[in-house]
């Protein structure tokens, strides 16, 4: 109970902060919808993936869900940098609670926000014309929740040592945006060059996208190794976050004792 209480408090704070920022609420839903609409309308006439009755709009929909999780994780990690700047994080660090509560609270809150936003977007799926049944939409929720944890933990691990929100945003866009584009979200891996196929194979988001598509289309589970890569990414991201937070940063050590009121000797 001593660990659960601070986790819930930190996660609840993330939810309240999100609810009070109307621009973030609108942007979190509107941006993926706009990208989905523009991509679906622009490529539907020239790109018709096999096995997708709704055309390109239905193909790219799972990728849009992944993009929503990516954006949500970036914003939730940015709040970590803001908490440090405003002094809140320092107060939490000196409180008598396990440091793991900070990770679990922030990651849990960010993942829950992403899941709630995805739950708003899922009912719109039938508008793509794809045969996404209700059972498929429900089966997609656990995959979305796990992927949200992976994104939030990855963002937390990167943001922990960052001092600038602009620097963090630049790093995340350089790393996560290409990872999303090479996950099969925009185009299938069939027929791509060999080097690109290998890049997509080692990309954990590729296997997250495959799991999400399998759930939505109810085609059964992907191979076990794909599930292992997907779950391994989540475990490694959480482990990296816990290790970063557990590491105590010390100030610069004093090389000589200084008596109060007496000036330190000049360095030679």
C-alpha positions as a Markdown table, in Angstrom:
| # | Residue | x | y | z |
|---|---|---|---|---|
| 1 | Unk | 0.0 | 0.0 | 0.0 |
| 2 | Unk | 3.0 | 2.3 | 0.7 |
| 3 | Unk | 4.0 | 1.9 | -3.0 |
| 4 | Unk | 0.5 | 2.0 | -4.5 |
| 5 | Unk | -0.5 | 5.3 | -3.0 |
| 6 | Unk | 2.2 | 7.5 | -4.5 |
| 7 | Unk | 1.8 | 5.7 | -7.9 |
| 8 | Unk | -1.9 | 6.4 | -8.0 |
| 9 | Unk | -1.3 | 10.0 | -6.9 |
| 10 | Unk | 1.3 | 10.7 | -9.6 |
| 11 | Unk | -0.8 | 9.0 | -12.2 |
| 12 | Unk | -3.9 | 11.0 | -11.1 |
| 13 | Unk | -1.9 | 14.2 | -11.4 |
| 14 | Unk | -1.1 | 13.3 | -15.0 |
| 15 | Unk | -4.8 | 12.9 | -15.8 |
| 16 | Unk | -5.8 | 16.2 | -14.1 |
| 17 | Unk | -3.0 | 18.0 | -15.9 |
| 18 | Unk | -4.2 | 16.6 | -19.3 |
| 19 | Unk | -7.8 | 17.5 | -18.6 |
| 20 | Unk | -7.0 | 21.1 | -17.7 |
| 21 | Unk | -5.0 | 21.6 | -20.9 |
| 22 | Unk | -7.7 | 22.0 | -23.6 |
| 23 | Unk | -5.2 | 22.5 | -26.4 |
| 24 | Unk | -3.5 | 19.2 | -25.5 |
| 25 | Unk | -6.9 | 17.4 | -25.4 |
| 26 | Unk | -7.9 | 18.7 | -28.8 |
| 27 | Unk | -4.5 | 18.3 | -30.4 |
| 28 | Unk | -4.1 | 14.7 | -29.1 |
| 29 | Unk | -7.2 | 13.6 | -31.0 |
| 30 | Unk | -7.3 | 16.1 | -34.0 |
| 31 | Unk | -3.7 | 15.6 | -35.2 |
| 32 | Unk | -3.9 | 11.8 | -35.8 |
| 33 | Unk | -7.4 | 12.3 | -37.3 |
| 34 | Unk | -6.1 | 14.9 | -39.8 |
| 35 | Unk | -3.1 | 12.7 | -40.7 |
| 36 | Unk | -5.4 | 9.7 | -41.2 |
| 37 | Unk | -7.8 | 11.8 | -43.4 |
| 38 | Unk | -5.1 | 13.3 | -45.5 |
| 39 | Unk | -3.2 | 10.1 | -46.0 |
| 40 | Unk | -6.3 | 8.0 | -46.7 |
| 41 | Unk | -7.6 | 10.5 | -49.2 |
| 42 | Unk | -4.3 | 11.1 | -50.9 |
| 43 | Unk | -3.2 | 7.5 | -51.4 |
| 44 | Unk | -6.6 | 5.7 | -51.7 |
| 45 | Unk | -6.6 | 6.1 | -55.5 |
| 46 | Unk | -3.1 | 5.0 | -56.1 |
| 47 | Unk | -2.3 | 2.5 | -53.3 |
| 48 | Unk | -4.6 | -0.4 | -52.6 |
| 49 | Unk | -3.0 | -2.9 | -50.2 |
| 50 | Unk | -4.1 | -6.5 | -50.7 |
| 51 | Unk | -6.6 | -7.8 | -48.2 |
| 52 | Unk | -8.0 | -4.4 | -47.2 |
| 53 | Unk | -11.5 | -3.8 | -48.4 |
| 54 | Unk | -11.5 | -0.2 | -47.3 |
| 55 | Unk | -8.5 | 0.7 | -49.3 |
| 56 | Unk | -5.5 | 2.6 | -48.0 |
| 57 | Unk | -7.6 | 4.4 | -45.3 |
| 58 | Unk | -8.3 | 1.1 | -43.6 |
| 59 | Unk | -4.7 | 0.0 | -44.0 |
| 60 | Unk | -3.2 | 3.1 | -42.4 |
| 61 | Unk | -5.7 | 3.2 | -39.5 |
| 62 | Unk | -3.7 | 0.9 | -37.1 |
| 63 | Unk | -0.7 | 3.0 | -37.9 |
| 64 | Unk | -2.6 | 6.1 | -36.9 |
| 65 | Unk | -3.4 | 4.5 | -33.6 |
| 66 | Unk | 0.3 | 3.9 | -33.1 |
| 67 | Unk | 1.0 | 7.5 | -34.0 |
| 68 | Unk | -1.5 | 8.7 | -31.4 |
| 69 | Unk | 0.3 | 6.6 | -28.7 |
| 70 | Unk | 3.7 | 8.1 | -29.9 |
| 71 | Unk | 2.4 | 11.7 | -29.5 |
| 72 | Unk | 0.8 | 10.9 | -26.2 |
| 73 | Unk | 4.1 | 9.4 | -24.8 |
| 74 | Unk | 6.1 | 12.4 | -26.0 |
| 75 | Unk | 3.8 | 14.9 | -24.2 |
| 76 | Unk | 3.6 | 12.8 | -21.0 |
| 77 | Unk | 7.4 | 12.7 | -20.9 |
| 78 | Unk | 7.7 | 16.5 | -21.5 |
| 79 | Unk | 5.8 | 17.0 | -18.3 |
| 80 | Unk | 8.6 | 15.2 | -16.5 |
| 81 | Unk | 11.0 | 18.0 | -17.7 |
| 82 | Unk | 8.5 | 20.6 | -16.6 |
| 83 | Unk | 8.2 | 19.1 | -13.2 |
| 84 | Unk | 11.9 | 19.3 | -12.8 |
| 85 | Unk | 12.0 | 23.0 | -13.8 |
| 86 | Unk | 9.1 | 23.9 | -11.4 |
| 87 | Unk | 10.7 | 22.0 | -8.5 |
| 88 | Unk | 8.0 | 19.4 | -8.1 |
| 89 | Unk | 10.2 | 16.5 | -9.1 |
| 90 | Unk | 12.8 | 17.5 | -6.5 |
| 91 | Unk | 10.2 | 17.4 | -3.8 |
| 92 | Unk | 9.1 | 13.9 | -4.9 |
| 93 | Unk | 12.7 | 12.7 | -4.9 |
| 94 | Unk | 13.4 | 13.7 | -1.3 |
| 95 | Unk | 10.0 | 12.3 | -0.1 |
| 96 | Unk | 10.2 | 9.0 | 1.8 |
| 97 | Unk | 8.9 | 6.8 | -1.0 |
| 98 | Unk | 10.6 | 4.3 | -3.4 |
| 99 | Unk | 11.9 | 6.0 | -6.5 |
| 100 | Unk | 10.2 | 3.2 | -8.6 |
| 101 | Unk | 6.9 | 4.9 | -7.7 |
| 102 | Unk | 7.9 | 7.9 | -9.8 |
| 103 | Unk | 8.5 | 5.6 | -12.9 |
| 104 | Unk | 5.4 | 3.6 | -12.4 |
| 105 | Unk | 3.2 | 6.6 | -11.7 |
| 106 | Unk | 4.4 | 8.7 | -14.6 |
| 107 | Unk | 4.5 | 5.8 | -17.1 |
| 108 | Unk | 1.2 | 4.5 | -15.9 |
| 109 | Unk | -0.5 | 7.9 | -16.1 |
| 110 | Unk | 0.9 | 8.5 | -19.6 |
| 111 | Unk | -0.1 | 5.0 | -20.8 |
| 112 | Unk | -3.6 | 5.5 | -19.4 |
| 113 | Unk | -4.0 | 8.8 | -21.2 |
| 114 | Unk | -2.9 | 7.2 | -24.5 |
| 115 | Unk | -5.3 | 4.4 | -24.0 |
| 116 | Unk | -8.2 | 6.8 | -23.3 |
| 117 | Unk | -7.4 | 8.7 | -26.5 |
| 118 | Unk | -7.2 | 5.5 | -28.5 |
| 119 | Unk | -10.5 | 4.4 | -27.1 |
| 120 | Unk | -12.0 | 7.6 | -28.5 |
| 121 | Unk | -10.5 | 6.9 | -31.9 |
| 122 | Unk | -11.4 | 3.2 | -32.1 |
| 123 | Unk | -15.2 | 3.7 | -32.7 |
| 124 | Unk | -14.4 | 5.8 | -35.8 |
| 125 | Unk | -12.7 | 2.7 | -37.4 |
| 126 | Unk | -15.9 | 1.5 | -39.2 |
| 127 | Unk | -15.8 | 4.8 | -41.2 |
| 128 | Unk | -12.8 | 3.5 | -43.1 |
| 129 | Unk | -15.0 | 0.9 | -44.7 |
| 130 | Unk | -12.9 | -1.9 | -43.3 |
| 131 | Unk | -14.7 | -4.9 | -41.7 |
| 132 | Unk | -13.4 | -4.1 | -38.1 |
| 133 | Unk | -15.9 | -6.0 | -35.9 |
| 134 | Unk | -16.6 | -5.0 | -32.3 |
| 135 | Unk | -14.7 | -8.1 | -31.1 |
| 136 | Unk | -11.7 | -7.0 | -33.1 |
| 137 | Unk | -11.8 | -3.5 | -31.6 |
| 138 | Unk | -12.0 | -4.9 | -28.1 |
| 139 | Unk | -9.1 | -7.3 | -28.8 |
| 140 | Unk | -7.0 | -4.4 | -29.8 |
| 141 | Unk | -7.3 | -2.6 | -26.4 |
| 142 | Unk | -4.8 | -4.9 | -24.6 |
| 143 | Unk | -2.3 | -4.4 | -27.5 |
| 144 | Unk | -2.8 | -0.7 | -27.4 |
| 145 | Unk | -2.4 | -0.6 | -23.6 |
| 146 | Unk | 0.9 | -2.6 | -23.8 |
| 147 | Unk | 2.2 | -0.4 | -26.6 |
| 148 | Unk | 1.3 | 2.7 | -24.6 |
| 149 | Unk | 3.4 | 1.5 | -21.7 |
| 150 | Unk | 6.3 | 0.9 | -24.1 |
| 151 | Unk | 6.1 | 4.4 | -25.6 |
| 152 | Unk | 5.6 | 6.1 | -22.2 |
| 153 | Unk | 8.6 | 4.2 | -20.7 |
| 154 | Unk | 10.8 | 5.0 | -23.6 |
| 155 | Unk | 9.9 | 8.6 | -23.4 |
| 156 | Unk | 10.5 | 8.6 | -19.6 |
| 157 | Unk | 14.0 | 7.0 | -20.0 |
| 158 | Unk | 15.0 | 9.6 | -22.5 |
| 159 | Unk | 13.5 | 12.6 | -20.7 |
| 160 | Unk | 15.0 | 11.8 | -17.3 |
| 161 | Unk | 18.4 | 13.3 | -18.1 |
| 162 | Unk | 17.1 | 16.1 | -20.5 |
| 163 | Unk | 17.1 | 19.7 | -19.4 |
| 164 | Unk | 15.3 | 21.2 | -22.3 |
| 165 | Unk | 11.8 | 20.3 | -23.7 |
| 166 | Unk | 12.9 | 21.4 | -27.2 |
| 167 | Unk | 15.9 | 19.2 | -27.1 |
| 168 | Unk | 13.9 | 16.2 | -25.9 |
| 169 | Unk | 11.3 | 16.8 | -28.6 |
| 170 | Unk | 14.0 | 16.9 | -31.3 |
| 171 | Unk | 15.5 | 13.6 | -30.1 |
| 172 | Unk | 12.2 | 11.9 | -29.9 |
| 173 | Unk | 11.2 | 13.0 | -33.4 |
| 174 | Unk | 14.5 | 11.9 | -34.8 |
| 175 | Unk | 14.2 | 8.5 | -33.2 |
| 176 | Unk | 10.5 | 7.6 | -32.8 |
| 177 | Unk | 9.1 | 9.2 | -36.0 |
| 178 | Unk | 11.4 | 7.1 | -38.3 |
| 179 | Unk | 10.7 | 4.1 | -36.2 |
| 180 | Unk | 7.0 | 4.6 | -36.7 |
| 181 | Unk | 7.3 | 5.2 | -40.4 |
| 182 | Unk | 9.4 | 2.0 | -40.8 |
| 183 | Unk | 6.9 | -0.1 | -38.7 |
| 184 | Unk | 4.6 | -1.0 | -41.5 |
| 185 | Unk | 2.2 | 1.8 | -40.5 |
| 186 | Unk | 2.5 | 3.5 | -43.9 |
| 187 | Unk | 3.5 | 0.7 | -46.2 |
| 188 | Unk | 3.8 | -3.1 | -45.9 |
| 189 | Unk | 7.2 | -4.8 | -45.7 |
| 190 | Unk | 6.6 | -6.9 | -48.8 |
| 191 | Unk | 8.7 | -5.9 | -51.7 |
| 192 | Unk | 10.9 | -3.3 | -50.0 |
| 193 | Unk | 14.7 | -3.4 | -50.4 |
| 194 | Unk | 16.6 | -6.0 | -48.3 |
| 195 | Unk | 18.3 | -3.4 | -46.1 |
| 196 | Unk | 15.0 | -1.8 | -45.4 |
| 197 | Unk | 13.3 | -5.1 | -44.7 |
| 198 | Unk | 16.0 | -5.9 | -42.1 |
| 199 | Unk | 15.5 | -2.5 | -40.5 |
| 200 | Unk | 11.8 | -3.1 | -40.2 |
| 201 | Unk | 12.4 | -6.6 | -38.8 |
| 202 | Unk | 14.5 | -5.3 | -35.8 |
| 203 | Unk | 12.2 | -2.4 | -35.2 |
| 204 | Unk | 9.9 | -3.3 | -32.2 |
| 205 | Unk | 7.2 | -1.0 | -33.5 |
| 206 | Unk | 6.9 | -3.3 | -36.5 |
| 207 | Unk | 5.8 | -6.1 | -34.3 |
| 208 | Unk | 3.5 | -3.8 | -32.3 |
| 209 | Unk | 1.8 | -2.8 | -35.6 |
| 210 | Unk | 1.5 | -6.5 | -36.6 |
| 211 | Unk | -0.1 | -7.4 | -33.3 |
| 212 | Unk | -2.5 | -4.5 | -33.6 |
| 213 | Unk | -3.5 | -5.4 | -37.1 |
| 214 | Unk | -4.0 | -9.1 | -36.1 |
| 215 | Unk | -6.3 | -8.0 | -33.3 |
| 216 | Unk | -8.4 | -5.6 | -35.4 |
| 217 | Unk | -8.7 | -8.1 | -38.3 |
| 218 | Unk | -9.1 | -11.1 | -35.9 |
| 219 | Unk | -6.5 | -13.1 | -38.0 |
| 220 | Unk | -4.9 | -14.9 | -35.0 |
| 221 | Unk | -1.7 | -14.2 | -33.2 |
| 222 | Unk | 1.5 | -13.4 | -35.1 |
| 223 | Unk | 4.6 | -15.7 | -34.7 |
| 224 | Unk | 5.9 | -16.1 | -31.2 |
| 225 | Unk | 9.1 | -14.4 | -31.9 |
| 226 | Unk | 7.3 | -11.2 | -33.0 |
| 227 | Unk | 5.4 | -11.2 | -29.7 |
| 228 | Unk | 8.7 | -11.7 | -27.8 |
| 229 | Unk | 10.3 | -8.7 | -29.6 |
| 230 | Unk | 7.3 | -6.6 | -28.7 |
| 231 | Unk | 7.2 | -7.6 | -25.1 |
| 232 | Unk | 11.0 | -7.4 | -24.8 |
| 233 | Unk | 10.9 | -3.7 | -25.9 |
| 234 | Unk | 8.4 | -2.9 | -23.2 |
| 235 | Unk | 10.5 | -4.7 | -20.5 |
| 236 | Unk | 13.7 | -3.1 | -21.6 |
| 237 | Unk | 12.1 | 0.4 | -21.7 |
| 238 | Unk | 10.7 | 0.0 | -18.2 |
| 239 | Unk | 14.0 | -1.4 | -16.9 |
| 240 | Unk | 15.9 | 1.5 | -18.4 |
| 241 | Unk | 13.6 | 4.0 | -16.7 |
| 242 | Unk | 13.9 | 2.2 | -13.3 |
| 243 | Unk | 17.7 | 2.1 | -13.6 |
| 244 | Unk | 17.9 | 5.8 | -14.5 |
| 245 | Unk | 15.7 | 6.9 | -11.6 |
| 246 | Unk | 17.5 | 4.6 | -9.1 |
| 247 | Unk | 20.9 | 6.2 | -9.9 |
| 248 | Unk | 21.5 | 9.0 | -7.4 |
| 249 | Unk | 23.3 | 12.0 | -8.8 |
| 250 | Unk | 25.8 | 13.5 | -6.5 |
| 251 | Unk | 27.2 | 17.0 | -6.6 |
| 252 | Unk | 30.9 | 17.8 | -7.3 |
| 253 | Unk | 33.0 | 16.6 | -4.4 |
| 254 | Unk | 35.0 | 19.1 | -2.3 |
| 255 | Unk | 38.7 | 18.5 | -2.5 |
| 256 | Unk | 39.6 | 20.4 | 0.6 |
| 257 | Unk | 37.8 | 21.2 | 3.9 |
| 258 | Unk | 36.7 | 24.8 | 4.2 |
| 259 | Unk | 36.1 | 26.3 | 7.6 |
| 260 | Unk | 33.0 | 28.5 | 7.7 |
| 261 | Unk | 34.0 | 32.1 | 7.4 |
| 262 | Unk | 37.5 | 31.3 | 6.1 |
| 263 | Unk | 38.1 | 31.7 | 2.4 |
| 264 | Unk | 39.2 | 28.5 | 0.6 |
| 265 | Unk | 42.8 | 28.5 | -0.6 |
| 266 | Unk | 43.4 | 29.4 | -4.2 |
| 267 | Unk | 43.9 | 26.5 | -6.6 |
| 268 | Unk | 47.3 | 26.2 | -8.0 |
